[in-house]
């Protein structure tokens, strides 16, 4: 059974017990990521949120494009949705850091 790491009204993050991939589900999108891919996605979301947090006039308008590695594919969010996704990623990363401190890998 997957281990749920964090959730909010927008989605959740869980870890697969078999592959240890992190499954980030938000809105109607799901992402299965290795720890390195998760870290990169987290960085991209944080940078996008930082860029738009004070520049977006209507926080409910879906006008923020989050680029993906796939050519010509972007995920589009409102500032509210992007903040919720950022919350999932940041709190999951914090929990993973605490786990690593408590149970360092050999």
Beta strands, then each sheet from edge to edge (+ up, - down):
strand 1: 3-7
strand 2: 11-15
strand 3: 22-26
strand 4: 29-33
strand 5: 64-67
strand 6: 74-77
sheet 1: 1+ 2- 3+ 4-
sheet 2: 5+ 6-
end
